[in-house]
Amino acid sequence: MNVISIDAIQAAIANARASLAAGGARIRAAYEAHPGTTAVLRGRAHLVDEAVLHLWRICGIPSDAALVAVGGYGRGELFPHSDVDLLVLLPSEPDSALQASLSTLVGALWDVGLEIGHSVRTIEECLAAADEDITVQTNLLEARLLAGNRTLFDRFASEYRERLDVRAFFKAKQLEQENRYARFNDTPYALEPNCKESPGGMRDLQMLGWIARAAGLGRNWRDLARRRLITGAEATDLRSIERFLQHVRIRLHYLTGRAEDRLLFDHQEKLARAFGIEATAGKRASEVFMQRYYVNAKKITQTNTILLQNYGAEIFPNRGGPAIVINERFQAVRELLDMRTEDTFERHPSALLECFLLLQQRSELKGMTARTLRALWLNRKRINANFRADPKNQALFLEMLQQRRGIVHEFRRMNQYGILSGYLPPWRRIVGQMQHDLFHVYTVDQHIMMVLRNVRRFTMGEHAHEYPLMTRLILGFERQWLLYIAALYHDVAKGRGGDHSKLGMVEAREFCETHNLPQKDADLVVWLVEHHLTMSHVAQKEDTSDPEVIRRFADTVGEERRLVALYLLTHADIRGTSPKVWNGWKGKLLEDLFFATQKLLRGATPQQALGLDDRQENARALLRYYGLRPGMEDAFWKQLDAVYFMRHSAEEIAWHSRMLYFRPDTDDPVVKARVPEENQGVQVMVFTRDQKDLFVRLTGFFGRLGFSILDAKVHTTRHGYALDSFILQDPGNDLHYRDMITLIEHDLTERLRKPAAPDRPATGRLSRQVKHFPITPQISIQPDDSGKHHILSLVAADRPGLLFAVAEVLAQHEIRLYTAKIATLGERVEDTFLVSGQALSIDSRVLQIERELLERLQL
């Protein structure tokens, strides 16, 4: 190996730095004169090539090594301030001399001014790293040899391709996208989006390209059109949108002088000027520019959905069974809703709404086929005045609001494909409408969708730990769907000038009258839209310790039903402005105002707070029936929070209390089992000091006995005890449940008394139905609104040992389980877990957990 001259290195660094600066200035000047993205991206990559190769030669790296560009640099595209990703490929582990040379090279590259991301690996190390990390695997997909050993590089490329599992790659990229979307609250319409990472950004397009390349489907949009994965018009649109985003990112880099991808308010006006956009009578230039950005982002997310479906059909050609007819207009294909004929929407315009209703009603459907989505978008303008006036369509729209599931998902989809703005004319003005009020971080339409989501969450048990009072209130509220209408209209008049609450009230009244809502219900909706800001104003800006303030607010509200509805809407509205806006202080102000006003409206009857609701009173009555003196349960109940009382029936609370009231601090595990009145399985209660991997041990024990777990309620008391209850069933219905009670109580108690490895249940055979109509597993891990816990949701085909498999993965990653809701729907399970753990704060670990869970759930 040649001795490296320090003077030669310094001279090379100086020359490379000067060359990069001069070349960069030429590229920028040419771009400003005649904007073209290819000249910038290819030109900068070529400049960096020259600098890197010169330093590689100067540093005297042996000829048996190879220098490889990876990632975007491997594609031969670099934005003005993008990182430069390099791989030094070696035939074997480097000796000390080579290590010194490589250190000199990397230091020199940094001294030149390049942001270097580098790795030094053998082929075997590259392949192992790719197996462990999808990001590494993706970067290596676009590897390009810069210098050195061609034979070594070719062997690496060949082995990489042989080792690449296209199906696993496809699934991993989908999971990665879902996690990325979640980081940006699943919306491209944030007021300061990231043009690279946000939904609808460049990463979506790049991901489509990576999958196509990995699967051999094509290297550009034209290739995909030739394979009929997209239409020719879509290919043209994608290339145009891609250029637009490239221009945006290039301009951002030039404006900020760094690798900046966020469209911050600071840059939006300058970007608009750079694009030659002028202000209009009603909008700033930045607003015009951002609406153009949002239009392109919407097109990307639409095409992304279509292409991923078509990729899936190519990569998994035999997945799913035959088409299942739903009705005259629709069928189910590969767990997707599909129109039965190409002219379905032309012949049956009402199907433009019906398709969303079907998705709500059929939990087995995950979305729509590509051709249905295309047709939906192309036919959206059929929703006109006559369509809106049709009683059939009005009934469909109201029916959608009253469904038990899918409300938020489908209204978001309706907004995405232009159906909502067609059916609700005021909605057209707020799509992509920005809000410059320093606390909303979404466009108006997306903020409304967040508020709708929040109201909906109040009704869902898996979020009861976050909003226990909200959940209690909304479950007792008659016709909850009226709150959804109020949510849709509360900000619909923003951006018009004037009081948007008053203007929106007019729009809401027109909707209620057109849809023939009863007068009482219409009055509530209109009043909520008019006063949706009143409660937050009083709570945060007036002296709520002044009885007169409370009296005036109570006079405005007038009745308790309005108070409850306004409280729910206000809570959802504030939380829907920004993840950072809500805090405990605001929550306490609203809660105090609510209870004080409620007392006045009730004639000063004291309001019982959480835990003193009807469920508790009914449980006390049952305890008296069984002979327990009043107050005997108090010591035990003091250790239980509101979430416990909301998740358990009065009868279950009474059962637990009878078994535990005299031993709330016992050191010995308590296991009790019984056969429910309906004689469907056996119910088991476990009370013990919380311990590591307890849920794994319990699920393993039940699985070893051959039980399926139909329901599980996992709770941790205030003093650190696990209070878990399960409903078990024998899949073959061969067991006599009463005969199993003693066995369960004795054996499980003995196992819990001493540390032991969990029982590992046998893997059961799949049912015939699942084999013929497979259910694709789904995993979602999302933080709750408090940021303290995460909610793990899964959908999969049921089989013995499934819950144990999930619990084992969580335990391996030291994920703590707080509560679990197990829902078994025939052959399908939909489970939700409230969990926490250090691993959940690291995106790569979350992705790893999701991948492991999917592997365990895969049939």
C-alpha positions in Angstrom: 0.0 0.0 0.0 1.4 3.5 -0.9 2.4 5.9 1.8 -0.2 8.7 1.8 1.4 12.2 1.5 -0.3 14.7 3.8 0.5 17.5 1.5 -1.0 15.6 -1.5 -4.2 15.0 0.6 -4.5 18.6 1.6 -4.0 19.7 -2.0 -6.6 17.3 -3.2 -9.0 18.5 -0.6 -8.5 22.1 -1.6 -8.9 21.3 -5.3 -12.0 19.2 -4.7 -13.6 21.9 -2.5 -12.9 24.5 -5.1 -14.2 22.3 -7.9 -17.4 21.5 -6.0 -18.0 25.2 -5.2 -17.4 26.4 -8.8 -19.4 23.5 -10.3 -22.3 24.0 -7.8 -22.4 27.7 -8.7 -22.5 27.0 -12.4 -25.3 24.4 -11.9 -27.3 26.9 -9.8 -26.9 29.8 -12.2 -28.0 27.5 -15.1 -31.0 26.4 -13.1 -32.1 29.9 -12.2 -31.8 30.9 -15.9 -33.6 27.8 -17.2 -35.0 25.6 -14.4 -34.5 21.9 -15.2 -34.3 19.3 -12.5 -32.3 16.7 -14.4 -29.4 19.1 -14.9 -29.2 19.8 -11.2 -29.6 16.3 -9.9 -27.3 14.6 -12.5 -24.9 17.5 -12.5 -24.3 17.5 -8.8 -23.9 13.7 -8.7 -21.3 14.1 -11.5 -19.5 16.7 -9.5 -19.4 14.6 -6.4 -18.3 11.6 -8.5 -15.2 13.5 -9.6 -14.3 14.7 -6.1 -14.8 11.3 -4.5 -12.8 9.4 -7.2 -10.0 11.9 -7.0 -9.6 11.4 -3.2 -10.1 7.6 -3.6 -7.0 7.5 -5.9 -5.0 9.9 -3.7 -5.6 7.8 -0.6 -4.2 4.7 -2.3 -7.0 2.3 -1.5 -6.0 -1.2 -2.8 -7.5 -2.3 -6.1 -9.2 -5.4 -4.6 -11.7 -3.0 -2.8 -14.7 -1.4 -4.5 -16.2 2.0 -3.9 -19.9 2.0 -4.3 -22.5 4.7 -4.4 -25.8 3.7 -2.8 -29.2 5.3 -2.1 -30.1 8.4 -4.1 -26.5 8.9 -5.0 -26.5 5.3 -6.4 -29.3 6.4 -8.7 -27.0 9.2 -9.9 -29.2 11.9 -8.4 -28.2 14.4 -5.7 -30.0 17.5 -4.6 -27.9 20.5 -3.8 -27.3 19.6 -0.2 -28.2 15.9 -0.1 -26.1 13.4 1.9 -23.7 11.3 -0.1 -24.1 7.6 0.8 -21.0 5.5 0.1 -20.2 1.8 0.6 -16.6 0.6 0.7 -16.9 -3.1 -0.3 -14.0 -5.3 0.8 -13.1 -8.9 -0.1 -12.2 -9.5 3.6 -11.9 -7.8 6.9 -9.5 -4.7 6.7 -6.1 -4.7 8.3 -4.8 -1.8 10.3 -3.1 -0.2 7.3 -6.3 -0.3 5.2 -8.3 1.0 8.2 -6.0 4.0 8.4 -6.4 4.7 4.7 -10.1 4.5 4.8 -10.2 6.9 7.8 -8.1 9.3 5.9 -10.5 9.0 2.9 -13.6 9.6 5.0 -12.0 12.6 6.8 -11.0 14.1 3.5 -14.5 13.8 2.2 -15.9 15.6 5.2 -13.2 18.2 4.9 -14.3 18.8 1.3 -17.7 19.8 2.7 -19.7 16.7 1.7 -22.2 15.2 4.2 -21.0 11.6 4.1 -22.9 8.5 5.1 -20.5 5.6 4.8 -20.1 2.0 5.7 -17.2 -0.5 5.2 -18.3 -4.1 4.8 -17.6 -7.4 3.2 -20.3 -8.9 0.9 -21.4 -11.2 3.8 -21.7 -8.2 6.1 -23.7 -6.3 3.5 -26.2 -9.1 3.1 -26.5 -9.7 6.8 -27.1 -6.0 7.4 -29.7 -6.0 4.6 -31.5 -8.9 6.3 -31.7 -7.0 9.5 -32.6 -3.5 8.3 -35.0 -2.7 5.4 -33.3 0.7 5.0 -29.9 -0.9 4.3 -31.6 -3.3 1.9 -33.3 -0.5 0.1 -30.1 1.6 -0.2 -28.2 -1.4 -1.7 -30.9 -1.9 -4.3 -29.6 1.2 -6.1 -25.9 0.4 -5.8 -23.6 1.9 -8.5 -19.9 1.1 -8.8 -17.7 4.2 -8.7 -14.2 2.7 -8.6 -12.3 -0.5 -7.7 -12.9 -4.2 -8.1 -15.6 -4.8 -10.7 -15.6 -8.5 -10.1 -16.2 -8.0 -6.4 -19.0 -5.6 -7.1 -20.7 -7.9 -9.6 -20.5 -10.8 -7.2 -22.1 -8.6 -4.5 -24.9 -7.5 -6.9 -25.6 -11.0 -8.0 -25.7 -12.4 -4.4 -27.9 -9.5 -3.3 -30.4 -10.1 -6.1 -30.5 -13.9 -5.3 -31.0 -13.1 -1.6 -33.7 -10.5 -2.1 -37.1 -11.8 -1.1 -39.4 -9.6 -3.1 -42.5 -10.5 -1.2 -40.9 -9.8 2.2 -39.5 -6.6 0.7 -42.9 -5.5 -0.5 -44.5 -6.1 2.9 -41.6 -4.4 4.7 -41.9 -1.3 2.5 -45.7 -1.2 3.2 -45.1 -1.3 6.9 -42.4 1.3 6.6 -44.8 3.6 4.8 -47.5 3.1 7.4 -45.0 4.0 10.2 -43.9 7.1 8.2 -47.5 8.2 7.6 -48.2 7.8 11.3 -45.3 10.1 12.2 -47.1 12.8 10.2 -50.6 12.0 11.5 -51.6 10.2 8.3 -52.1 13.4 6.4 -50.3 15.2 3.6 -52.2 18.4 4.5 -50.1 19.6 7.5 -49.5 23.3 7.2 -45.7 22.7 7.2 -45.3 19.4 5.4 -42.1 17.6 4.7 -41.8 17.4 1.0 -39.7 14.3 1.2 -41.1 12.3 4.1 -44.8 13.4 4.5 -47.6 11.4 2.9 -47.8 12.6 -0.7 -44.1 13.5 -0.7 -41.1 12.3 -2.7 -40.6 9.2 -0.5 -44.0 7.8 -1.7 -42.8 8.0 -5.3 -39.4 6.6 -4.5 -41.0 3.7 -2.6 -43.1 2.9 -5.7 -39.9 2.9 -7.7 -38.0 0.7 -5.3 -40.7 -2.0 -5.2 -41.0 -2.0 -9.0 -37.2 -2.4 -9.4 -37.0 -5.1 -6.7 -39.9 -7.0 -8.4 -38.6 -6.5 -11.9 -41.7 -4.6 -12.9 -39.9 -1.6 -14.4 -37.5 1.2 -13.8 -39.6 4.2 -14.7 -43.3 5.3 -15.0 -43.4 4.4 -18.7 -42.4 0.9 -17.9 -45.2 0.6 -15.4 -47.7 2.0 -18.0 -46.5 -0.6 -20.6 -47.2 -3.3 -18.0 -50.7 -1.7 -17.5 -50.0 -1.2 -13.8 -51.0 2.4 -14.3 -52.5 4.2 -17.3 -50.6 6.3 -19.7 -52.2 9.5 -18.3 -51.2 8.5 -14.8 -47.6 7.9 -15.9 -47.6 11.4 -17.4 -49.1 12.9 -14.3 -46.6 11.1 -12.1 -43.6 12.4 -14.0 -45.0 15.9 -13.9 -45.7 15.6 -10.2 -42.2 14.2 -9.6 -40.7 17.2 -11.4 -42.7 19.6 -9.3 -41.5 18.0 -6.1 -38.0 17.9 -7.3 -38.2 21.7 -8.1 -39.7 22.3 -4.6 -36.8 20.4 -2.9 -34.1 22.0 -5.1 -35.5 25.5 -4.3 -35.7 24.7 -0.6 -32.0 23.6 -0.6 -31.0 26.7 -2.4 -33.1 29.0 -0.3 -31.8 27.6 3.0 -28.3 26.6 2.1 -28.8 23.2 3.7 -30.6 19.9 3.3 -34.0 21.3 4.3 -37.1 19.4 3.3 -39.7 21.0 5.5 -42.0 23.6 3.9 -41.9 25.9 6.9 -43.9 29.1 6.9 -40.5 30.9 6.7 -39.9 29.5 3.3 -43.4 29.3 1.7 -43.6 32.9 0.5 -40.1 32.8 -0.9 -40.9 29.5 -2.7 -44.0 31.0 -4.2 -41.9 33.9 -5.6 -39.3 31.4 -6.9 -42.1 29.6 -8.7 -43.4 32.8 -10.2 -46.7 32.6 -8.2 -48.5 35.9 -7.5 -51.0 36.7 -4.7 -54.7 36.8 -5.6 -57.4 39.0 -4.2 -58.3 36.5 -1.5 -55.1 34.5 -1.0 -51.4 35.1 -0.4 -48.9 33.8 -2.9 -47.8 31.2 -0.3 -51.4 29.9 0.0 -51.7 29.6 -3.7 -48.4 27.7 -3.8 -49.4 25.4 -1.0 -52.7 24.5 -2.5 -50.8 23.5 -5.6 -48.6 21.4 -3.4 -51.6 19.8 -1.7 -53.2 19.0 -5.1 -50.1 17.1 -6.1 -49.8 15.4 -2.8 -53.4 14.2 -3.1 -52.6 12.8 -6.6 -49.6 11.0 -5.2 -51.5 9.3 -2.4 -54.2 8.3 -4.8 -51.8 6.7 -7.3 -49.8 5.2 -4.4 -52.8 3.3 -3.3 -53.6 2.1 -6.8 -50.1 1.1 -7.6 -49.5 -0.8 -4.4 -52.6 -2.8 -5.0 -51.5 -3.6 -8.5 -48.0 -4.5 -7.3 -49.6 -6.8 -4.7 -51.5 -8.6 -7.5 -48.3 -9.1 -9.4 -46.2 -10.2 -6.5 -48.8 -12.4 -4.9 -50.7 -13.7 -7.9 -52.4 -16.5 -6.2 -53.5 -14.7 -3.0 -57.2 -14.7 -2.2 -60.1 -16.7 -3.5 -62.7 -16.1 -6.3 -64.8 -13.0 -6.4 -67.7 -12.9 -3.9 -70.8 -11.2 -5.2 -72.1 -8.6 -2.7 -75.0 -7.2 -4.7 -75.9 -6.1 -8.2 -73.2 -3.4 -8.2 -70.3 -4.7 -6.2 -68.2 -7.8 -5.4 -65.3 -8.6 -3.1 -62.0 -9.4 -4.8 -58.9 -10.2 -2.7 -60.4 -8.5 0.4 -61.1 -5.4 -1.7 -64.4 -3.9 -2.9 -64.7 -4.1 -6.6 -67.4 -2.8 -9.0 -68.9 -5.6 -11.0 -69.0 -3.7 -14.3 -66.9 -0.8 -15.8 -70.0 1.4 -16.0 -71.3 0.8 -12.5 -71.2 4.5 -11.5 -72.6 5.7 -14.8 -75.6 3.4 -14.5 -76.0 3.6 -10.7 -74.8 7.1 -9.5 -75.9 6.3 -5.9 -73.1 3.7 -5.9 -70.7 6.6 -5.4 -71.9 6.7 -1.8 -72.9 3.1 -1.5 -69.4 1.8 -1.9 -68.2 3.7 1.2 -71.2 2.3 3.2 -70.3 -1.2 2.2 -66.7 -0.7 3.4 -68.1 0.4 6.7 -70.5 -2.6 7.0 -68.0 -5.3 5.9 -65.0 -5.5 8.1 -63.3 -8.1 5.9 -62.8 -5.4 3.2 -59.6 -3.4 3.4 -60.3 -0.9 0.6 -61.3 -0.7 -3.0 -59.7 -2.2 -6.1 -57.6 0.0 -8.3 -60.2 0.1 -11.1 -62.9 1.1 -8.6 -60.8 3.9 -7.2 -60.0 5.2 -10.7 -63.7 5.1 -11.7 -64.7 6.7 -8.4 -62.3 9.7 -9.1 -63.4 10.0 -12.8 -67.1 9.9 -11.9 -67.0 12.3 -8.9 -68.5 15.1 -10.9 -71.7 13.1 -11.3 -72.5 14.3 -7.8 -74.5 17.4 -8.6 -77.6 19.2 -7.3 -80.0 16.5 -8.6 -77.8 13.8 -6.9 -77.8 15.7 -3.6 -81.6 16.3 -3.7 -82.3 12.5 -4.3 -83.8 11.1 -1.0 -82.1 7.8 -1.7 -78.7 9.5 -1.6 -79.6 11.6 1.4 -80.6 8.4 3.3 -77.3 6.7 2.3 -75.3 9.7 3.6 -77.1 9.7 6.9 -76.7 5.9 7.2 -73.0 6.2 6.8 -72.9 8.5 9.8 -74.7 6.0 11.9 -72.5 3.0 11.3 -70.7 1.1 14.1 -67.3 1.2 12.4 -65.4 2.9 9.6 -66.8 6.4 9.9 -63.4 8.2 10.0 -61.7 5.9 7.5 -64.4 6.3 4.9 -65.0 10.0 5.3 -61.3 10.5 4.9 -61.4 8.4 1.7 -64.4 10.4 0.5 -62.4 13.5 1.0 -59.4 12.1 -0.7 -61.4 11.2 -3.9 -63.5 14.3 -4.1 -66.8 12.7 -3.1 -67.2 14.7 0.1 -66.7 18.1 -1.6 -69.2 16.9 -4.2 -71.9 16.0 -1.7 -71.2 18.9 0.7 -70.8 22.0 -1.5 -69.3 24.2 1.3 -66.6 21.6 1.7 -65.0 22.6 -1.7 -63.8 25.9 -0.3 -61.8 24.4 2.6 -59.9 21.6 0.8 -56.3 22.6 1.2 -57.3 25.8 2.9 -54.5 26.9 5.2 -54.9 28.3 8.7 -52.4 30.9 9.9 -53.4 31.0 13.6 -50.2 29.6 15.2 -51.8 26.5 16.7 -53.6 24.6 13.9 -51.1 22.4 12.1 -53.5 21.1 9.5 -55.5 22.5 6.6 -59.1 23.2 7.5 -60.4 20.0 5.9 -57.8 17.9 7.6 -58.4 19.6 11.0 -62.1 18.7 10.6 -61.2 15.1 9.9 -59.1 15.1 13.1 -62.0 16.4 15.1 -64.3 13.8 13.6 -61.7 11.1 14.5 -61.5 12.4 18.1 -65.2 12.4 18.6 -65.3 8.9 17.2 -62.5 7.8 19.5 -64.6 8.7 22.5 -67.0 5.9 21.6 -64.2 3.2 21.4 -63.2 1.1 24.3 -59.5 0.9 23.4 -59.3 4.7 24.0 -61.2 4.7 27.3 -57.9 5.0 29.2 -57.2 8.3 27.5 -60.7 9.8 27.7 -62.6 8.0 30.5 -65.0 10.8 31.2 -65.5 11.5 27.5 -66.2 7.9 26.9 -68.7 7.7 29.8 -70.5 10.8 28.5 -70.8 9.8 24.9 -71.9 6.3 25.6 -74.9 7.8 27.4 -75.6 10.3 24.6 -78.5 9.6 22.4 -77.9 9.7 18.7 -74.1 10.2 18.8 -74.0 10.7 15.0 -75.4 14.2 15.4 -72.0 15.1 16.9 -70.4 13.9 13.7 -72.5 16.3 11.7 -71.5 19.2 14.0 -67.9 18.2 13.6 -68.1 18.2 9.8 -69.6 21.7 9.8 -68.0 23.5 12.8 -65.2 25.0 10.7 -66.7 24.6 7.2 -67.0 28.4 6.7 -63.4 29.3 7.5 -61.5 31.4 5.1 -64.5 33.4 3.9 -64.1 36.4 6.1 -66.5 37.2 9.0 -67.5 35.0 11.8 -67.1 31.4 10.6 -69.2 30.1 13.4 -72.2 32.2 12.2 -71.6 31.4 8.6 -71.2 27.7 9.3 -74.4 27.7 11.3 -76.3 28.7 8.2 -74.7 25.9 6.2 -75.4 23.4 9.0 -79.1 24.5 9.1 -79.4 24.0 5.3 -78.0 20.4 5.6 -80.3 19.5 8.5 -83.4 20.9 6.6 -82.4 19.2 3.4 -82.0 15.8 5.1 -85.2 16.2 7.1 -83.7 15.9 10.5 -86.2 16.3 13.4 -86.3 19.9 14.6 -84.8 19.0 18.0 -81.8 17.3 16.4 -81.4 20.1 13.8 -81.5 22.7 16.6 -78.7 20.9 18.5 -76.4 20.6 15.4 -76.9 24.3 14.4 -76.4 25.4 18.0 -73.2 23.4 18.3 -71.7 24.9 15.1 -72.6 28.4 16.3 -71.1 27.9 19.8 -68.3 25.5 19.2 -65.7 28.0 20.4 -67.8 29.2 23.4 -66.7 26.7 26.0 -63.0 26.9 25.3 -63.2 30.7 25.4 -65.0 30.7 28.8 -62.7 28.0 30.3 -59.4 29.6 29.1 -60.1 33.3 29.1 -62.8 34.0 31.8 -62.7 33.6 35.6 -64.6 30.4 36.1 -64.4 30.8 39.9 -66.9 33.7 39.5 -70.4 32.3 39.9 -71.7 34.9 37.4 -69.4 33.6 34.7 -70.7 30.1 35.3 -74.3 31.3 35.4 -74.0 33.2 32.1 -72.4 30.1 30.5 -75.2 27.9 31.9 -77.8 30.3 30.4 -76.1 30.0 27.0 -76.2 26.3 27.2 -79.7 26.0 28.6 -79.8 22.2 29.0 -77.6 19.3 30.0 -77.8 17.6 26.6 -76.3 20.6 24.9 -73.7 20.9 27.7 -72.5 17.3 27.2 -72.5 17.7 23.4 -70.5 20.9 23.5 -68.0 19.5 26.0 -67.4 16.5 23.8 -67.0 18.6 20.6 -64.8 21.2 22.4 -62.5 18.5 23.7 -62.2 16.9 20.3 -61.7 20.3 18.6 -58.8 21.4 20.8 -57.1 18.0 20.4 -57.6 18.2 16.7 -55.6 21.4 16.2 -52.1 20.0 16.9 -50.5 17.1 18.8 -48.8 19.8 20.9 -51.8 22.0 21.8 -53.6 19.8 24.3 -52.4 19.6 27.8 -53.6 18.6 31.2 -54.2 22.2 32.3 -56.6 22.9 29.4 -58.3 19.6 30.2 -58.8 20.5 33.9 -60.2 23.9 33.0 -62.8 22.4 30.7 -63.6 19.7 33.2 -64.1 22.1 36.0 -66.4 24.3 33.8 -68.3 21.2 32.8 -69.0 20.0 36.3 -69.8 23.4 37.7 -72.3 24.1 34.9 -73.8 20.7 35.2 -74.5 21.4 38.9 -76.3 24.5 38.0 -78.4 22.9 35.3 -79.3 20.1 37.8 -80.4 22.5 40.4 -77.1 22.3 42.2 -77.3 18.5 42.6 -73.6 17.4 43.3 -72.1 15.6 40.3 -70.6 12.3 41.1 -67.2 12.1 39.5 -65.6 9.2 37.8 -66.2 5.8 39.5 -69.6 6.7 41.1 -71.7 5.9 38.1 -74.6 3.5 37.7 -72.2 0.6 37.1 -70.7 1.0 40.5 -74.1 1.4 42.2 -75.4 -1.7 40.5 -72.3 -3.6 41.6 -72.8 -2.4 45.2 -76.4 -3.6 45.0 -75.2 -7.1 43.9 -72.7 -7.2 46.8 -75.5 -6.4 49.3 -77.6 -9.2 47.6 -74.7 -11.6 48.3 -74.6 -10.5 52.0 -71.6 -8.2 52.1 -72.1 -5.3 54.5 -71.8 -1.8 53.1 -68.3 -0.6 52.9 -66.7 -4.0 52.8 -65.6 -3.4 49.2 -64.0 0.0 49.8 -60.5 -1.1 50.5 -60.4 -3.1 47.3 -62.1 -0.5 45.2 -59.6 2.2 46.2 -57.0 0.4 44.2 -59.2 0.5 41.0 -59.3 3.4 38.6 -62.1 4.6 36.2 -60.8 2.5 33.3 -61.4 -0.7 35.3 -65.0 0.3 36.1 -65.6 1.2 32.4 -64.3 -2.0 31.0 -66.1 -4.4 33.4 -69.8 -5.0 33.8 -71.5 -4.5 37.2 -71.8 -8.3 37.5 -68.1 -8.8 36.9 -67.1 -6.0 39.3 -69.3 -7.7 42.0 -67.7 -11.1 41.3 -64.2 -9.7 41.6 -65.1 -7.8 44.7 -66.6 -10.9 46.4 -63.5 -12.9 45.7 -61.0 -10.2 46.7 -62.5 -7.7 49.2 -60.9 -9.4 52.1 -57.5 -9.9 50.5 -56.6 -6.8 48.4 -52.9 -7.1 49.4 -52.5 -10.9 49.3 -49.1 -12.3 48.5 -50.6 -15.5 47.2 -52.1 -15.6 43.7 -55.8 -15.8 43.5 -57.3 -17.8 40.6 -61.0 -18.2 40.3 -63.0 -19.8 37.4 -66.7 -20.1 36.7 -69.1 -21.0 33.9 -71.0 -18.0 32.7 -74.8 -18.1 32.7 -75.0 -18.6 29.0 -72.7 -21.7 29.4 -70.4 -20.6 26.6 -67.0 -21.4 27.8 -65.3 -20.7 31.2 -64.5 -17.4 32.7 -61.2 -17.1 34.6 -60.1 -14.3 37.0 -56.4 -14.0 38.0 -55.3 -11.6 40.8 -51.6 -11.5 41.6 -48.7 -9.2 42.1 -47.7 -8.0 38.7 -44.7 -9.9 37.3 -42.6 -10.0 34.2 -44.1 -11.9 31.3 -47.3 -12.6 33.2 -49.5 -12.3 30.1 -47.3 -14.7 28.2 -47.5 -17.3 31.0 -51.3 -17.0 31.2 -51.9 -17.3 27.5 -49.4 -20.2 27.3 -51.2 -22.0 30.1 -54.6 -21.7 28.5 -53.2 -22.6 25.1 -51.6 -25.8 26.5 -55.0 -26.8 27.8 -56.4 -26.4 24.3 -58.5 -23.3 24.9 -59.1 -20.4 22.6 -59.3 -17.1 24.3 -62.5 -15.3 23.2 -62.0 -12.3 25.4 -59.4 -10.9 27.8 -59.4 -7.9 30.0 -56.0 -7.1 31.5 -55.8 -4.5 34.2 -53.1 -3.2 36.5 -54.3 -1.8 39.9 -53.0 1.3 41.6 -50.9 -0.8 44.0 -49.2 -3.0 41.4 -51.4 -6.0 41.1 -52.5 -7.7 37.9 -56.3 -8.2 37.8 -56.9 -10.2 34.6 -60.0 -11.9 33.4 -60.4 -14.3 30.4 -63.3 -16.0 28.7 -62.1 -19.4 27.3 -63.6 -21.8 24.9 -62.8 -25.2 23.6 -62.6 -25.0 19.7 -63.8 -28.5 19.4 -66.6 -28.2 22.0 -65.4 -31.5 23.5 -64.7 -30.3 27.1 -67.1 -30.2 30.0 -66.4 -26.7 31.3 -67.5 -27.3 34.9 -65.1 -30.2 35.1 -62.3 -27.9 34.2 -62.8 -25.3 36.9 -60.9 -27.0 39.7 -58.1 -28.0 37.3 -57.6 -24.4 36.1 -57.8 -22.9 39.6 -55.3 -25.4 41.1 -52.8 -25.8 38.3 -52.6 -22.1 37.4 -52.2 -21.0 41.0 -49.3 -23.5 41.5 -47.6 -22.1 38.3 -48.0 -18.5 39.5 -46.5 -19.3 42.9 -43.1 -19.9 41.5 -41.1 -18.6 38.5 -41.2 -20.8 35.5 -40.8 -20.7 31.8 -44.2 -20.2 30.1 -46.1 -23.2 28.7 -45.8 -23.3 24.9 -49.1 -24.3 23.3 -49.2 -26.6 20.4 -49.9 -25.0 17.0 -53.4 -25.8 15.9 -54.5 -26.5 12.3 -56.3 -23.8 10.4 -59.9 -24.0 9.7 -61.2 -24.9 6.3 -62.7 -21.5 5.8 -59.4 -19.7 6.5 -57.6 -21.9 4.1 -60.0 -21.1 1.2 -60.5 -17.4 2.2 -57.3 -16.3 3.8 -57.2 -13.2 6.0 -54.1 -11.1 5.5 -52.7 -10.1 8.9 -52.5 -6.5 9.8 -50.5 -4.8 12.6 -50.6 -1.3 13.8 -48.6 0.3 16.6 -49.5 3.9 17.3 -48.9 6.2 20.2 -52.0 7.4 22.1 -52.7 11.1 22.4 -51.0 11.3 25.7 -47.7 10.0 24.3 -47.3 7.8 27.4 -48.5 4.6 25.9 -49.0 2.9 22.5 -52.0 1.1 21.1 -51.2 -2.2 19.3 -53.9 -3.3 17.0 -53.9 -6.5 15.0 -56.2 -8.3 12.6 -55.6 -12.0 11.7 -57.1 -15.4 11.2 -57.9 -17.1 14.5 -56.1 -20.2 15.5 -54.9 -21.8 18.8 -51.8 -20.2 20.3 -52.2 -16.9 18.4 -52.5 -14.8 21.4 -49.5 -16.5 23.0 -47.4 -15.8 19.9 -48.3 -12.1 20.2 -47.6 -12.0 23.9 -44.2 -13.7 23.4 -43.0 -11.2 20.8 -44.0 -8.3 23.1 -42.2 -9.9 26.1 -39.0 -10.5 24.0 -38.9 -6.7 23.3 -39.7 -5.9 27.0 -43.0 -4.4 26.1 -45.3 -4.0 29.1 -49.0 -4.8 28.6 -51.5 -2.6 30.5 -54.9 -3.5 29.0 -56.0 -5.8 26.2 -59.3 -6.1 24.3 -59.6 -9.4 22.5 -62.3 -9.6 19.9 -62.9 -12.9 18.1 -65.3 -12.6 15.2 -65.8 -16.0 13.7 -62.5 -16.9 12.0 -61.2 -13.4 12.4 -59.6 -11.7 15.4 -59.4 -8.0 16.0 -57.3 -7.4 19.1 -56.2 -4.2 20.7 -53.5 -3.8 23.4 -52.4 -0.8 25.4 -48.6 -1.2 25.8 -45.5 0.7 26.7 -41.8 0.1 26.5 -38.5 1.9 25.5 -38.5 0.0 22.2 -41.6 1.8 21.1 -39.8 5.2 21.0 -37.5 3.9 18.3 -38.9 3.8 14.8 -36.6 0.9 13.7 -37.6 -1.2 16.7 -41.3 -0.5 16.1 -40.8 -1.7 12.5 -38.9 -4.8 13.7 -41.7 -5.6 16.2 -44.4 -5.3 13.6 -42.4 -7.5 11.2 -41.9 -10.2 13.8 -45.6 -10.1 14.7 -46.6 -10.4 11.1 -44.3 -13.3 10.7 -45.9 -15.0 13.7 -49.4 -14.3 12.4 -48.7 -15.2 8.8 -50.5 -18.4 7.7 
